[in-house]
Amino acid sequence: MKYEYSNMNEPREIATTLEMLNMKLQLAFQKQDTDVFNEALTELKQASEKVNNFKPVIKINVED
C-alpha cells in the first residue's frame, strides 16, 4: 500500500504565508511601524485559522 496526501499544496501555502509573516513582523519591529505590525497580526490570525481547519486528505493506493 502507498499513502499520499491529496492536498499537499495547502500545507505548503500555509508555510509560505508564515514565512512571509515572519519577515513582515521583523520589518515592523525594526521600523517600529504599528500599521505593518497590525496588518501582520491580522494575517497571522487568518493563517492560524487555516492551520486549525486543515484536515489532511490521505489517498491510499493499493498495489497488487
N, C-alpha and C positions, 0 to 999 in steps of 0.2 A: 504494500500500500504506500501511496505517496500523498503527503499532505501539502497543501498550498493555501495561502491566503488569497482570496479573490479580490480583496480590497486593500492591497498593499500600498496604493498611492496615497490613501488617506493618512496613514502614519507619517509618510514622507512629507506630505504637505504640512502637517502639524509640526514636525521637526523643523522644517524650513521657516515656518511662522515664528516659532520660538527663538530660532537663531536671529532672525531679523529684529524681534522684540528685544533680545539681549543687547544688540548693537544700538537700538534706539534708546534704551534705558541708559546705557553707558554714555551716550551723547548728551542725553538730557541732564545727567548728573554732572558731566564735565562743564556744560554751558549754563547750568542752573536754570534750565528752561522748563517752567512749570507747564506750559501748554503741551510741549512734546511729551513730558512725563505723564500728564493726564491722558493724553491720547494713547500712549503705550499701555497704561493701566487698563484702559477700556478694551484695547485689543487683547491684552492678557486675559481678561475675564472671558472674552469670546473664545480664545484658544483653550482656556480651562474647561469651558462647556463642551467644546469639541472632544477634548480628551475624555471627559466624564461620559459622554454619549457614545464614544467609539465602541463598537462591537465587532470584533474580528469575524469575518465570514470565512470559514475553513472549507475548502473544496477538497474532497478526498477522491483520488484516482485509484481505482483498484486495477492492478495489472495482473494478468494471469501468467 
